[in-house]
Amino acid sequence: MKHLFSFILILMLNISLFAQDDIIEEIKGQYYSISENEYNHHDLTMNYILPAVGETTKTIRFYHVSEQADPERDPYDLDFTLLKVKVKFNVSASSFFTYEYLYNNKEQLIFYFENAEGIYGNYQKRYYYNNEKLIKCIVKGSDEDGGSHDYTRSNNFSQSDLKNSKSGIKKAADYAVLFKEFKLINEVDN
């Protein structure tokens, strides 16, 4: 009986891991589809000077699809569905950062990507989600002293992974709110 229970437990764990792999492959497919195709997008670029840092440029690109909200009432009234947000910025000329947020059709975060290049180290972090719950993270990078930090986790996430994941979910939600404002901005001069 003990062996049967162990076998069933291992079988269920393997089925769960295969389902998780399918979700991750689906996320990757959506990511590459958006990256390779020319989707509608809104851009926001901010240029400013920070004390003791210098000139900084931040560009935010909101990828979306749009469709007519009510063609009979107003053929120019559009509903937008957010697909992806890509944020790029620099800290003077010494560091460059890219953040990407990929959303499902309910505008929930399904993938969060961080990339940093600069004098303080280089890294890439990838976080995969199902129902905004972290299911996998991949971290590759080096610090300014050349130390390597490469790992992949599908469970037993570190506190740092969980903190970064939670921050990604919060920022993705904030960008989704900002995206909704574009519709209002678009209506100002119409």
N, C-alpha and C positions, 0 to 999 in steps of 0.2 A: 504494500500500500504506500509506503514511504517513497519507493522508487517511482510509482505511478504519479504521485503528487509532484515530485521533482521533475519528472518528464513533462507533465502538463504545464508547470510553471516555466520551464525553459522554452517550451513550444510557444506559450503566450508571449514571452519576452521577445522571441525571434519574430513573431508575427507583428508585434508592435514596432520593432526596429525596421522591418520591411515597409510598413505603412509610413513611418517617419521618413525613410529614404525616398518613397514616392512623393511625399509632400515637398521635400527639398528639391527633387528633380523638377517638380512642377513650378516651384518658385524660380529656379534657375532658368527654365524655359521662358517664363514671363519676363524675367529680367533681361534676357538676351533679345527677346522680341521687341521690347521697348527701346533698348539701346540701339538696335539695328534699323528700326523703322522710324520714319519721320512723323512723330505725333505732334498734335497741336501743343503749344507750350506758351506760357507766360514767363517773362524774365523780369527779375528785379535786381538791379545793380546798385550798390552803395559804395561810394568812395569817401574815405575819411582819413584823418591823420590822428594817430594815437600818441599821447605823450610818451617819450622814451622808447617808442616802437617805430614810429614812422608811418609812411603811407600804407594804407590797407584798402584792399578792394574785396568786396564780398558779392558774389553773384549767386542768385537763387533761381533755379529753373524748375517750373512746375509743369510736368507732362500730364496731359489729360485728354480725354475724349469728350466730345460734346454732341448733344442731340437736341432737337427742338423740344421744348417743354410742352407747349400746346400749340401745334401748327395752325389750328383753326382760329384761335384767339389772336395769336401774335407769332408769325413765322420767324421773327428775329429774336424771340425770347429763347435762350438756350439754357439747358442744364449741363453742368460740367461734372465729370467724374474724375477724381484725382487718381493717377496711376503711379507717379513717381516724383520725388523731389530730389534735385541734385544741388548741393551747396558747395561752392568753392571759395576759399579765401586764403589770403596770405597774411603773415605777420612780418612786416617789412619785407626784406628780400631774403630772410633767413629760414622761413618755414612756410610750407604750403599744405593746406588741408582740403580734403574732399570728404563730404558726407553724402550718402545716398539713402533714401527711404523709399521702399517699394510697398505699395498698398494692394489689398485685395479689392474685390468689387464692393465691399462694405466700407471701404476706406480705413481698414484696420492694417496696422503694420505687419508685414510678413517677412521683410528682410531689411536689415540695417547694416550699412557698410561705412567704415571709417578708414581713411588713408592719410598718413602724415609723412611728409618728406622735409627734412631740414637738419639743421646743425645739432639738434638735440636728439636725433634718432629718426628712424624710419619704421613705420609699422602699418599693417593692414589688419583690420578686425571685421569679421563677418558674423552676423547674428541672424539666425533663422527662427521664425515664429510660427506657431499654429494657434489660432485664437488668442493672439498676443501673449502667448506663453512661450518662453525660450525653449527651443528643442535642440539647437546645435549652435556652437560657436567655434570659429576658427581664428586663431591669432598667429600672425607671423610678423616678426620684426626684430629690430636691434636697437639698443640704446646708444647714447653718445659714446660710450666706452667700447662699443662693438659686441656687447653681450647679446646673445640670441634669446628670443622668447617665442618659440614656435610650439603650438599645441592645438589639438582639436578635441572638443568635448561634446558628448551628446547627453550627458547626465553628470551628476556630482559637480555642478558648476561652482567656481570659486566665488567669493564675495565680490571680487572685482568684476567678474563677468556679469553677475546679477545686477550690480550697481550700474554698469555701462548699459546693460540691456534695458533696465528700467528708465535710464536717462534717454535712451534711443526712442522708447515708446512715448515718453513725454514730449520730446522734441518733434516727433512725427505728428503727434496730435496738435501741437502748436502750429506746425506748418500747414496742417489740414485746415485749421481755423483761418489762418492767414490767406490760404487759397480761396476760401469762400468770399473773402473781401474783394477779390478780383472781379467778381460778377458785379458788385456794387460800383467799383471803379469804372468798369466798362459802360455802365449805364449813365454816368455823369453827363457826357456830351451827346448822348443819343436822343 
